[in-house]
Amino acid sequence: MSETITFCVDNHDGREFIVSLSETVNDFRRHLAKELFDSENYVEVSCVMKIPIRGFGKLTLEPGKIPASYNDSKLERFNLTGRTLHVTVEELSTKNSEDSGQKPKWGRKGSYAPPGSSSRKKNPPKDFVFRDEDFPPLGS
């Protein structure tokens, strides 16, 4: 078994890229953008296959576009060892950054703080004054 995967880019004259399984999907996207388009833009990678690739305890790779939620996943998390996978690549106009931006934000005490929670104002509890005429005792 080899520890690489071969990607054949169908819409670029069948160019082949041999990629290590220790790379992430986003690393592969950046590599394709540099080699095929000489840019740092985000590329959309679509798998050309008839059936999904599944493996016990592995992520499933479906036909069609590889979702952005897989960007931080290493290729070894898929059942791709030693395979040749046909893909098509399309360059988008947005930049591809190192950080996918999907990391949760944690507060000072280690608890999750949803976005925008720091701008929320906490209202102090209001003191209510009840009159006995409005709420007479039950025993009277």
N, C-alpha and C positions, 0 to 999 in steps of 0.2 A: 504494500500500500504506500502510495506517495502522500506527502503532506502538502500537496498543492492542488489547485483547480485551474482548469483552462477555460477561459471565457473567449468565445468566438463572437465578434461583433459583426452581425450580419449586414447592417446598413453602412459599414465602412470597409467594404471589399473583403469581408471575412477575416479581418485582422485578429490575431490571437494574442491574448494576454495570459501569462502564467502567473498566478497570484498565490501567495502563501496563505494558508488557512488561519494564521495568527493575526491577519489584518482584519480590520472592521469593514463593514459595508461602506461607511463614509470614507475610509481610506481608499477603498477601491473606486468610489465615485470621483474623488479628487485626482487619483491616478489617471482615470479615463479622461477627465477634463483637461489635464495637462498634456497628455499624449495625443488625443484626437482633435482638440479644439485650441490648444495652447492658451488656455484661460484658467481662471480660478472660479468660474461660475459653477452652479449646481447642475448636475446632469441627472436626468431621469433615466433609469435603467429598467427595461422591460424584458422579462424572460420569455423566450419563444419555446414553448413546450406544450404537450397535449395533456399531461397529467401532472399533479403536484408531486414534489419530491418530499417524502416523509421518512422519518426514522425514529425508532423508539427513543424517547427522551430528548429529541432534537426539535428544532423549530421547523415548521413546514414552509417550503418555498412554493408559492402558487404561480401559475402562469399569469403573465401580465406584469404590471409595474411593481417593483419592489418598494414597499411602503417606507416612508421616512422614519417610522417607529423602529425599523430594523437598523438604523444608522449606527447605533452604538454596539450592535451585536457583532461578535467576531464570526468569521465565516466557518470556523470549526463548530459552531453551535447548530449548523445545518448538516444534513447528511450529504455532503458534497465531495468527500475525499476521493481524489483520483478521477473525477468526472470531467467531461467537456460539456459546457453549458452554452447554448446559443442565446445571445441577447441582442437587443437593439438599444441605441443610446441617443438621447435627445438633449441638447444643451438648453438650459433655461436662462433667463436674464438675471436671476438672483445670485448673489455671491454665496459660496459654500464656506462656512466657517469651521474652525477646529471644534468649537463647542456647539453641541446640538441644542443647548438651551433647555433641555428637558430635566434638569436636576431640580429636586424640590428645594424650596427655601425654608430654612430652619431658623427658628427664633433664638433668642439669647438663652433660654432655659432648655433648649433641645426639643421643643415641641414644634410641630408643623404650623407655620403661619401662612395662610392663603394669601395670594397676591392682593395687594391693596388693603390688607388688614391693619397696617401701621397708620394709615390715614383715617381709619375709623375713630370716631370720638365716642368715648364711653360717657353716657349721661349718668349723673349721680342719681341715686334713688330719690324719688319725691316723697316728702312727708305729707300724708293726708290727714286732715282734721275731720273727724266724724262727730256729728251732733247726736246726742241721745234721742232727740225728737225724730230724727230720720231713721234711726235704728234702735227702737226700744228693746229693753231686755226681754228675753223669751218668757220668763216666768211671770210677767205682769198681766 
